[in-house]
């Protein structure tokens, strides 16, 4: 195999406040497919998931435990690809895998350093990181493993029209919970109440959340799925029921800004309410991915789940497509397909 | 039985910032021991526990889920007393019970409205709310039920020389954890390192906590027992290990002030660290009190636990003794004995 042309999108400069196209720089290199370290394999990326949390990775290193992309290196991103060279028998040439890769055509992967999952049989590459990828799995594991909702409880989902939120909301319904969604704008709210069938919807652009919670959650919130953080989280904390659980999944209200995602205004409420707030990463449940994907596929087949993908094409479009996440222009899980199956 | 003279300390005014003796007012009433509602009993209080969190109860009603003492009514307080009249067969005359009562000689108790525990055989009244009372039980249940420490893990206890903190620290040692205590001043720190035998001690009055954690907890904090809140909590959050647990027990740094107990400065660390923060009330574990008290008594008998009581005498001294909690003048669990056994 001769050297391979490798297109890349690099982090050219760190965003100050909002991320913009000028923070990304295009570059090309060559990859020698014969220089693969023992135990590693070479992946040819097929599609990338655009995840909001990648914005955090563009910040300078901090104590926040997340990776910080170095200036001049490719943008880290969840990806699906095909193994094209391998020095690891567990990952033979031709396998399709999803893992944390980066915005480039090829990358050498050390599977001891990051979780690598095989694409389930019957799924397209795009589906494996889209409909049945990390966004959906995050909603599923966050709700079921961290939120531990019981039938009849009141569950509130923030960013409920998003890929993660809408999955969590639908699973909460399936589990028999009274489910309230928060979203921005009439189109999203109508979709949540009429198509998804939630028990209540709050439009944060026009509704006062405090009054909305008083009205829709008179006995308090048992489980709050926090994708947003900030003022919305603080208002939710004031409405949590005793023994309530707050699933700390994301803080998108602060990602694309200079501000840190500050916490509750009064911890005493957590104490007297015996309230639990718990952060999690979906990769904590890697071993359970296959079973979860099987469950989600079944529910989708039975018409119990609506999973939205927003598929863009072309390596060139990566930065532009990514930015749509922060202006709400995507409709469901945003995937950029660079090499169709 | 004729009418009983009933001395009271009332909340005369709400503290603005620091609580002071002028916030309390002395009053006397008479109690008719024959007017006891069905199912209730009359308790003759023998001793009161002075608990820091009572300061919160002196604030106006809020969304914080804790009681707010009405102006002109007796100060709510954990107490031990003797049943002197009863319309409830479960609580016959002569029983000794601990419950939430208030600063007065007599109070009619409705046992359906609050937990009531019988004093364990062999314990004095003072011991039942002192050494083996709520402060110790709070340390025990918070550490074991919320913190879930495993042998070999690093546990950090704030206010570690206090009644709750020192119990939690000693139990952490018994469970095989590397245990670091934070306290203020040389006397307390020396006691913790030399008599209690902690693995490390930080004096928040002179040590920089950030550097101290770097030095004493190089692999991060697995369990943080938070009695203090505020800046100390925020620094600890930045040093939590992955899958760390923060036991939200108290926020004493803000009780005696006009400020709310604000939370972490960046929730992202909780997300990427899969960190859990959980509030609790000791009364959640009421059913397990007898077993826990038995365990603590055994450990004390075997010389594995040092339990400190600071016993004051006299009803008249209640407000003054209570204030000592906030100036650090107490040495261990502060109990005011108004009617010796």
Contacts between the chains, C-beta under 8 A, distances in Angstrom:
chain1	res1	chain2	res2	distance
A	56	B	268	6.4
A	63	B	238	4.8
A	63	B	269	6.5
A	64	B	266	6.2
A	64	B	268	4.8
A	64	B	269	4.7
A	64	B	272	5.8
A	65	B	242	7.0
A	65	B	269	6.0
A	65	B	272	3.9
A	65	B	273	4.8
A	66	B	268	6.9
A	66	B	272	4.5
A	229	B	267	5.7
A	233	B	267	7.5
A	238	B	63	4.8
A	242	B	65	7.1
A	248	B	267	6.0
A	248	B	270	5.3
A	248	B	271	5.0
A	249	B	271	7.0
A	250	B	271	7.0
A	251	B	267	5.4
A	251	B	268	5.9
A	251	B	271	7.2
A	260	B	265	5.5
A	260	B	266	4.1
A	260	B	268	7.5
A	261	B	266	5.5
A	261	B	267	4.4
A	261	B	268	5.3
A	262	B	262	7.6
A	262	B	263	7.2
A	262	B	264	7.2
A	262	B	265	5.6
A	262	B	266	7.0
A	262	B	267	7.3
A	263	B	262	7.2
A	263	B	263	3.0
A	263	B	264	4.1
A	263	B	265	7.3
A	263	B	266	7.9
A	263	B	267	5.2
A	264	B	262	7.3
A	264	B	263	4.1
A	265	B	260	5.5
A	265	B	262	5.6
A	265	B	263	7.3
A	266	B	64	6.2
A	266	B	260	4.1
A	266	B	261	5.5
A	266	B	262	7.0
A	266	B	263	8.0
A	267	B	229	5.7
A	267	B	233	7.5
A	267	B	248	6.0
A	267	B	251	5.4
A	267	B	261	4.4
A	267	B	262	7.3
A	267	B	263	5.2
A	267	B	279	7.4
A	268	B	56	6.4
A	268	B	64	4.8
A	268	B	66	6.9
A	268	B	251	5.9
A	268	B	260	7.5
A	268	B	261	5.3
A	269	B	63	6.5
A	269	B	64	4.7
A	269	B	65	6.0
A	269	B	279	7.9
A	270	B	248	5.3
A	270	B	277	7.0
A	270	B	278	7.7
A	270	B	279	3.8
A	271	B	248	5.0
A	271	B	249	7.0
A	271	B	250	7.0
A	271	B	251	7.2
A	271	B	279	3.8
A	271	B	280	7.2
A	271	B	281	7.3
A	272	B	64	5.8
A	272	B	65	3.9
A	272	B	66	4.5
A	272	B	279	7.0
A	272	B	281	6.7
A	273	B	65	4.8
A	273	B	279	6.3
A	274	B	278	7.7
A	274	B	279	5.5
A	274	B	280	5.1
A	274	B	281	5.8
A	274	B	284	5.9
A	275	B	278	7.5
A	275	B	279	5.2
A	276	B	276	6.5
A	276	B	277	7.3
A	276	B	278	4.2
A	276	B	279	7.5
A	277	B	270	6.9
A	277	B	276	7.3
A	277	B	277	4.8
A	277	B	278	7.5
A	278	B	270	7.7
A	278	B	274	7.7
A	278	B	275	7.5
A	278	B	276	4.3
A	278	B	277	7.5
A	278	B	278	7.7
A	279	B	267	7.4
A	279	B	269	7.9
A	279	B	270	3.8
A	279	B	271	3.8
A	279	B	272	7.0
A	279	B	273	6.3
A	279	B	274	5.5
A	279	B	275	5.2
A	279	B	276	7.4
A	280	B	271	7.2
A	280	B	274	5.1
A	281	B	271	7.3
A	281	B	272	6.7
A	281	B	274	5.7
A	284	B	274	5.9
